[in-house]
């Protein structure tokens, strides 16, 4: 593996220590990538061509005039078994699960079905410029093994885990009991076995995955919390406070907890590397709990708009100070494209502007889907940016990909105008190529 340089316009973000959402842009830039001591392909240098060219005279340069190199996108929450559920009509979250999602997920009991779905899913993420994803599988170990196998083959950084649900779902989707174990006990044994098989292998990570509190018995949630303590470097993912009917259901099942969110804390499932999707209907005590435990929110605007769930309170999150990042949430979400997700987040911010007094800037939107999402995962300085030492995951964007996009970006008078034009008008056609970090 040799050192390679890429000449194009460059977009990246200032280090987190200098504050979030401050983008850097170099019209004629040079990105140099090469192996580190561990054999990973990482960024060696990033900056202006005029300042770096003389230092790398012996390095082969790929020149992409008119193109923008940007960090690969990070998707904080997506469901690979719901790829074929996207665009299914429903009155709300719970009917959508019952009528569309659960029947499709049952098909993932078959390894062959899981494998072909995983192949399409990974290809679709990469085609849209997503190079890191935290994703749900199903309650079938076959679905987890198939997805990890395909992600490993494509060298993608991917985090997933067995979906834990031992009640309140169709019987065929509940975790299976063992010969002498309950469904909860067997699911936790399978979870630990999958952690030991996959976590930390190449670019893969494991996430302990209660579907949501109502789908799990107390025994299953308690065991998941015990696994979380035993394996502190694995992730946790679940859903919370997405829909008011869901919240009322969770409160009736766990009345001893202060709130729906607090249920997870009561079972030891809130800490660093814990990602909770949605986090819409929070009070300040919930926001403080997120902040104090180090948990982060996966903001899912297209899903929340599609299912009529509500709007993430950006002003409340920033006022109290907990972490968040953007997520497509396919198949409740309506697109794999990070540009559609960023535009959805802008709509959410605008809808709440009269209440919250904010409008999300283009730089902040882009940061939420790259460096900000990476920080929420505990991977700040690893992915989601082009700073030296980051893994060499990046996308090559063509701001002239469509006639309207070319016309609009040519008139951009500032970085914010350029980024916003790409957010509003961009889609998969703008992603000319996706490059993932290689290893020896």
C-alpha positions as CSV (number, residue, x, y, z in Angstrom):
1,X,0.0,0.0,0.0
2,X,1.5,3.3,-1.1
3,X,1.0,6.9,-0.4
4,X,-1.4,8.7,-2.8
5,X,-2.4,12.3,-3.2
6,X,-5.6,13.7,-4.6
7,X,-6.0,17.2,-6.0
8,X,-9.4,18.8,-6.0
9,X,-11.4,21.3,-3.9
10,X,-11.5,20.1,-0.3
11,X,-14.1,20.3,2.4
12,X,-13.4,19.3,6.0
13,X,-14.0,20.5,9.6
14,X,-11.9,22.1,12.3
15,X,-11.1,19.9,15.2
16,X,-13.8,19.5,17.8
17,X,-11.7,21.3,20.3
18,X,-12.1,24.4,18.2
19,X,-16.0,24.2,18.3
20,X,-18.5,22.3,16.2
21,X,-19.7,23.1,12.7
22,X,-16.8,25.3,11.5
23,X,-16.0,24.1,8.0
24,X,-12.8,24.6,6.2
25,X,-12.7,24.8,2.4
26,X,-9.8,24.9,0.0
27,X,-10.6,25.7,-3.7
28,X,-7.4,24.1,-4.9
29,X,-6.4,21.5,-2.3
30,X,-4.3,18.4,-1.8
31,X,-5.3,15.4,0.2
32,X,-2.5,12.9,1.0
33,X,-3.3,9.5,2.3
34,X,-1.0,6.6,3.2
35,X,-0.5,3.8,5.7
36,X,0.0,4.4,9.4
37,X,1.9,2.1,11.8
38,X,-1.0,-0.2,12.1
39,X,-1.4,-0.6,8.3
40,X,-4.6,1.5,8.1
41,X,-4.9,3.9,5.2
42,X,-5.2,7.3,6.9
43,X,-5.0,11.0,6.0
44,X,-1.4,12.2,6.1
45,X,-1.9,15.8,5.1
46,X,-4.7,18.1,4.0
47,X,-4.5,21.7,2.8
48,X,-3.7,24.0,-0.1
49,X,-2.0,22.6,-3.2
50,X,0.4,25.6,-3.2
51,X,1.5,24.8,0.3
52,X,1.8,21.0,0.1
53,X,2.8,20.2,-3.4
54,X,6.6,20.6,-2.9
55,X,6.5,18.3,0.1
56,X,5.0,15.4,-1.9
57,X,6.8,15.7,-5.3
58,X,7.4,11.9,-5.4
59,X,3.8,11.0,-4.7
60,X,1.4,10.1,-7.5
61,X,-1.4,12.7,-7.8
62,X,-4.9,12.0,-9.0
63,X,-6.3,15.3,-10.2
64,X,-10.0,15.9,-10.2
65,X,-10.7,19.4,-11.4
66,X,-14.2,20.7,-10.7
67,X,-14.7,18.2,-8.0
68,X,-15.0,18.4,-4.2
69,X,-13.5,15.9,-1.8
70,X,-15.4,15.7,1.4
71,X,-15.5,13.3,4.4
72,X,-17.6,10.2,4.0
73,X,-21.0,10.5,5.6
74,X,-21.8,8.9,8.9
75,X,-25.3,7.5,9.3
76,X,-26.2,7.3,13.0
77,X,-29.4,5.1,12.7
78,X,-30.7,3.0,9.9
79,X,-32.5,-0.4,9.5
80,X,-31.0,-2.7,6.9
81,X,-34.0,-5.1,7.1
82,X,-36.3,-2.2,6.2
83,X,-34.7,-1.4,2.8
84,X,-37.8,-2.7,1.1
85,X,-40.2,-1.1,3.5
86,X,-39.2,2.4,2.4
87,X,-42.2,4.4,1.1
88,X,-44.8,2.2,2.7
89,X,-48.0,4.2,3.7
90,X,-49.2,4.1,7.3
91,X,-51.2,6.2,9.8
92,X,-48.3,6.3,12.3
93,X,-45.4,4.5,13.8
94,X,-47.1,1.5,15.5
95,X,-49.4,0.7,12.5
96,X,-46.4,1.0,10.2
97,X,-44.5,-1.5,12.3
98,X,-47.4,-4.0,12.4
99,X,-48.5,-3.7,8.7
100,X,-45.2,-3.3,6.9
101,X,-42.0,-3.7,9.0
102,X,-42.6,-6.9,11.0
103,X,-43.7,-9.0,8.0
104,X,-40.6,-8.0,6.1
105,X,-38.3,-8.5,9.0
106,X,-39.5,-12.1,9.4
107,X,-38.0,-13.0,6.0
108,X,-34.5,-12.4,7.5
109,X,-34.7,-15.7,9.4
110,X,-33.2,-17.1,6.1
111,X,-29.5,-16.6,5.7
112,X,-29.9,-16.4,1.9
113,X,-32.5,-13.7,2.1
114,X,-30.3,-11.8,4.6
115,X,-27.2,-12.1,2.4
116,X,-28.8,-10.7,-0.7
117,X,-30.4,-7.8,1.3
118,X,-27.1,-7.0,2.9
119,X,-25.3,-6.9,-0.4
120,X,-27.8,-4.4,-1.8
121,X,-27.9,-2.4,1.5
122,X,-24.1,-1.9,1.7
123,X,-23.9,-1.0,-2.0
124,X,-26.7,1.5,-1.6
125,X,-25.0,3.2,1.4
126,X,-21.7,3.5,-0.5
127,X,-23.4,4.7,-3.7
128,X,-24.8,7.5,-1.6
129,X,-21.5,8.4,0.0
130,X,-22.1,6.8,3.5
131,X,-18.9,5.2,4.7
132,X,-19.9,4.6,8.4
133,X,-23.2,3.3,9.6
134,X,-24.8,2.3,12.9
135,X,-27.6,-0.1,11.8
136,X,-30.3,-2.4,13.1
137,X,-30.5,-6.0,12.0
138,X,-33.3,-8.3,13.1
139,X,-33.9,-10.7,15.9
140,X,-32.3,-13.5,13.8
141,X,-28.5,-14.1,14.2
142,X,-28.5,-14.9,10.5
143,X,-29.2,-11.3,9.7
144,X,-26.3,-10.1,11.8
145,X,-23.8,-12.5,10.4
146,X,-24.9,-11.7,6.8
147,X,-24.5,-7.9,7.3
148,X,-21.1,-8.2,9.1
149,X,-19.9,-10.5,6.3
150,X,-20.8,-8.1,3.5
151,X,-19.5,-5.0,5.4
152,X,-16.2,-6.8,6.0
153,X,-15.9,-7.7,2.3
154,X,-16.5,-4.1,1.3
155,X,-14.1,-2.7,4.0
156,X,-16.9,-0.5,5.4
157,X,-16.9,0.7,9.0
158,X,-20.2,-0.7,10.2
159,X,-21.8,-1.3,13.6
160,X,-24.8,-3.6,14.2
161,X,-26.2,-6.2,16.5
162,X,-28.9,-8.7,17.2
163,X,-32.3,-7.0,17.8
164,X,-33.5,-7.8,21.3
165,X,-37.2,-8.3,21.6
166,X,-38.8,-11.1,23.7
167,X,-42.4,-9.7,23.9
168,X,-45.0,-7.5,22.1
169,X,-44.1,-8.5,18.6
170,X,-45.3,-11.3,16.3
171,X,-44.3,-14.7,17.7
172,X,-42.1,-15.5,14.7
173,X,-40.1,-12.3,15.3
174,X,-39.4,-12.8,19.0
175,X,-36.0,-14.0,20.1
176,X,-35.9,-17.7,20.2
177,X,-35.8,-19.7,23.4
178,X,-33.0,-22.3,23.8
179,X,-33.5,-26.0,24.8
180,X,-33.2,-25.0,28.5
181,X,-33.2,-21.2,28.4
182,X,-35.8,-18.5,28.1
183,X,-35.9,-16.2,25.1
184,X,-34.2,-13.5,27.1
185,X,-31.4,-15.8,28.3
186,X,-30.9,-17.2,24.8
187,X,-30.8,-13.8,23.1
188,X,-28.2,-12.5,25.6
189,X,-26.1,-15.6,25.0
190,X,-26.3,-15.1,21.2
191,X,-25.5,-11.4,21.7
192,X,-22.3,-12.2,23.7
193,X,-21.3,-14.8,21.1
194,X,-21.7,-12.3,18.3
195,X,-19.7,-9.7,20.2
196,X,-16.9,-12.2,20.6
197,X,-17.0,-13.1,16.9
198,X,-17.3,-9.7,15.3
199,X,-16.5,-6.7,17.6
200,X,-13.2,-5.1,16.6
201,X,-12.7,-7.3,13.6
202,X,-11.3,-5.1,10.8
203,X,-13.6,-2.1,10.8
204,X,-16.6,-3.7,12.4
205,X,-18.2,-3.0,15.8
206,X,-21.0,-4.5,17.8
207,X,-24.0,-2.7,19.2
208,X,-26.2,-4.2,22.0
209,X,-29.6,-3.6,20.5
210,X,-32.9,-3.5,22.5
211,X,-35.4,-2.7,19.8
212,X,-37.2,-0.4,22.2
213,X,-38.1,-0.8,25.9
214,X,-41.7,-2.0,25.3
215,X,-40.3,-4.9,23.2
216,X,-38.1,-6.2,26.0
217,X,-38.9,-7.9,29.3
218,X,-37.2,-6.6,32.4
219,X,-35.0,-9.7,32.4
220,X,-33.8,-8.9,28.9
221,X,-33.1,-5.3,29.6
222,X,-31.3,-6.1,32.8
223,X,-29.1,-8.7,31.0
224,X,-28.4,-6.2,28.2
225,X,-27.2,-3.7,30.8
226,X,-25.0,-6.3,32.4
227,X,-23.5,-7.1,28.9
228,X,-22.9,-3.3,28.4
229,X,-20.9,-3.2,31.7
230,X,-18.9,-6.3,30.7
231,X,-18.1,-4.9,27.3
232,X,-17.7,-1.1,27.7
233,X,-16.2,-0.6,24.3
234,X,-19.2,-1.9,22.4
235,X,-22.1,0.4,21.4
236,X,-25.7,0.5,22.5
237,X,-28.5,1.4,20.2
238,X,-32.3,1.7,20.6
239,X,-35.3,4.0,20.1
240,X,-36.9,6.5,22.5
241,X,-39.5,9.2,22.7
242,X,-40.4,9.0,19.0
243,X,-44.2,8.9,19.2
244,X,-46.6,9.9,21.9
245,X,-48.6,6.6,21.8
246,X,-45.3,4.7,22.1
247,X,-44.3,6.9,25.1
248,X,-47.6,6.2,26.9
249,X,-47.2,2.5,26.2
250,X,-43.6,2.5,27.6
251,X,-44.7,4.4,30.7
252,X,-47.5,1.9,31.4
253,X,-45.0,-1.0,31.2
254,X,-42.3,0.7,33.3
255,X,-44.1,2.9,35.8
256,X,-41.3,2.8,38.3
257,X,-39.0,4.8,35.9
258,X,-39.1,8.6,35.9
259,X,-39.6,8.7,32.1
260,X,-39.4,6.6,29.0
261,X,-35.7,7.6,28.6
262,X,-35.0,6.9,32.3
263,X,-36.1,3.3,31.8
264,X,-32.9,2.7,29.8
265,X,-30.8,4.3,32.5
266,X,-32.5,2.2,35.2
267,X,-31.2,-0.9,33.4
268,X,-27.7,0.3,32.9
269,X,-28.1,1.2,29.2
270,X,-27.0,4.8,29.1
271,X,-23.3,5.7,28.7
272,X,-20.8,6.8,26.2
273,X,-21.3,5.0,22.8
274,X,-25.1,4.7,23.5
275,X,-27.1,6.1,20.6
276,X,-30.9,6.7,21.0
277,X,-32.9,7.3,17.8
278,X,-35.4,10.2,17.7
279,X,-35.4,11.8,21.2
280,X,-38.2,14.1,20.2
281,X,-40.5,14.3,23.2
282,X,-38.1,15.2,26.0
283,X,-38.1,17.5,29.0
284,X,-35.0,19.1,30.5
285,X,-34.5,16.2,32.9
286,X,-34.3,13.8,29.9
287,X,-31.9,16.2,28.2
288,X,-29.7,16.4,31.3
289,X,-29.7,12.6,31.6
290,X,-28.4,12.4,28.0
291,X,-25.7,14.9,28.7
292,X,-24.6,13.4,32.1
293,X,-24.4,9.8,30.8
294,X,-22.7,10.7,27.5
295,X,-25.4,9.2,25.4
296,X,-26.3,10.8,22.0
297,X,-29.3,11.3,19.9
298,X,-29.7,10.1,16.3
299,X,-31.8,12.8,14.7
300,X,-34.0,11.3,12.0
301,X,-35.9,14.1,10.3
302,X,-37.2,12.4,7.2
303,X,-38.6,9.5,9.2
304,X,-40.2,11.9,11.8
305,X,-41.8,13.9,9.0
306,X,-43.0,10.9,7.1
307,X,-44.6,9.2,10.2
308,X,-45.8,12.4,11.7
309,X,-43.9,11.8,14.9
310,X,-42.8,15.3,15.8
311,X,-39.7,17.5,15.6
312,X,-36.4,17.2,17.3
313,X,-35.7,20.2,19.6
314,X,-32.3,21.5,18.5
315,X,-32.5,24.5,20.8
316,X,-33.3,22.4,23.8
317,X,-30.4,20.0,23.0
318,X,-27.9,22.8,22.6
319,X,-29.2,24.7,25.7
320,X,-28.7,21.6,28.0
321,X,-25.8,20.3,26.0
322,X,-26.1,16.8,24.8
323,X,-24.6,15.2,21.7
324,X,-26.5,14.4,18.5
325,X,-26.0,13.7,14.8
326,X,-28.0,12.9,11.7
327,X,-29.6,9.6,10.6
328,X,-31.5,8.4,7.6
329,X,-33.6,5.9,9.6
330,X,-34.5,4.0,6.4
331,X,-37.1,2.5,6.1
332,X,-39.2,5.0,8.1
333,X,-36.8,7.5,6.6
334,X,-37.5,8.2,3.0
335,X,-34.0,8.2,1.4
336,X,-30.5,6.8,1.7
337,X,-29.2,10.2,0.5
338,X,-27.5,12.3,3.2
339,X,-28.5,15.4,1.2
340,X,-32.2,14.5,1.6
341,X,-31.6,13.9,5.3
342,X,-29.8,17.3,5.8
343,X,-32.6,19.0,3.9
344,X,-35.1,17.3,6.2
345,X,-33.2,18.6,9.2
346,X,-33.3,22.1,7.8
347,X,-37.1,21.8,7.5
348,X,-37.3,20.6,11.1
349,X,-35.2,23.6,12.3
350,X,-37.3,26.0,10.2
351,X,-40.6,24.6,11.6
352,X,-39.4,25.2,15.1
353,X,-37.8,28.6,14.4
354,X,-40.6,30.6,15.9
355,X,-40.4,28.5,19.0
356,X,-36.7,27.9,19.1
357,X,-35.3,31.0,17.4
358,X,-33.0,29.2,15.2
359,X,-32.3,28.2,11.6
360,X,-29.6,25.5,11.1
361,X,-26.7,26.7,9.0
362,X,-25.4,24.7,6.0
363,X,-22.1,24.1,7.8
364,X,-23.9,22.8,10.9
365,X,-26.2,20.5,8.8
366,X,-23.1,19.0,7.1
367,X,-21.2,18.7,10.4
368,X,-24.1,16.7,11.9
369,X,-23.8,14.0,9.2
370,X,-20.0,13.8,9.3
371,X,-17.7,15.0,12.1
372,X,-20.7,15.6,14.6
373,X,-22.1,12.1,14.0
374,X,-18.6,10.6,14.4
375,X,-18.2,12.5,17.7
376,X,-21.5,11.1,18.9
377,X,-20.2,7.6,18.2
378,X,-17.0,8.2,20.1
379,X,-15.1,8.1,16.8
380,X,-14.0,11.8,16.7
381,X,-10.8,12.0,14.8
382,X,-11.3,8.5,13.4
383,X,-14.0,9.0,10.7
384,X,-16.2,11.8,9.5
385,X,-13.4,14.2,8.8
386,X,-10.2,14.7,6.7
387,X,-7.9,15.7,9.5
388,X,-4.5,14.0,9.7
389,X,-4.9,10.6,11.3
390,X,-8.5,10.1,10.2
391,X,-9.2,6.9,8.3
392,X,-9.2,7.7,4.6
393,X,-13.0,7.5,4.0
394,X,-14.1,10.2,1.6
395,X,-16.5,11.1,-1.2
396,X,-15.8,12.9,-4.5
397,X,-18.7,15.2,-5.3
398,X,-19.6,16.7,-8.6
399,X,-21.3,20.1,-8.0
400,X,-22.3,20.1,-11.7
401,X,-24.0,16.8,-11.6
402,X,-27.3,18.1,-12.9
403,X,-28.1,21.2,-15.0
404,X,-29.9,23.0,-12.2
405,X,-27.2,22.2,-9.6
406,X,-24.4,23.4,-12.0
407,X,-26.3,26.6,-12.6
408,X,-26.9,27.2,-8.9
409,X,-23.4,26.3,-7.6
410,X,-21.7,28.4,-10.2
411,X,-23.4,31.5,-8.7
412,X,-22.4,30.6,-5.1
413,X,-20.8,33.6,-3.5
414,X,-19.8,32.0,-0.2
415,X,-19.1,28.6,1.3
416,X,-22.6,28.6,2.9
417,X,-24.2,29.3,-0.4
418,X,-22.3,26.4,-2.1
419,X,-23.1,23.9,0.7
420,X,-26.7,24.9,0.9
421,X,-27.2,24.6,-2.9
422,X,-25.8,21.0,-2.7
423,X,-28.0,20.2,0.3
424,X,-31.1,21.4,-1.4
425,X,-30.5,20.2,-4.9
426,X,-28.1,17.2,-4.3
427,X,-28.8,13.5,-4.4
428,X,-26.9,10.3,-5.3
429,X,-26.1,11.7,-8.7
430,X,-23.7,14.2,-7.1
431,X,-21.7,11.4,-5.5
432,X,-19.2,10.6,-8.2
433,X,-17.2,8.1,-6.2
434,X,-16.9,6.8,-2.6
435,X,-13.5,5.8,-1.3
436,X,-13.1,3.7,1.9
437,X,-10.0,3.2,3.9
438,X,-8.0,0.1,2.9
439,X,-5.6,-2.0,5.0
440,X,-2.5,-4.1,4.2
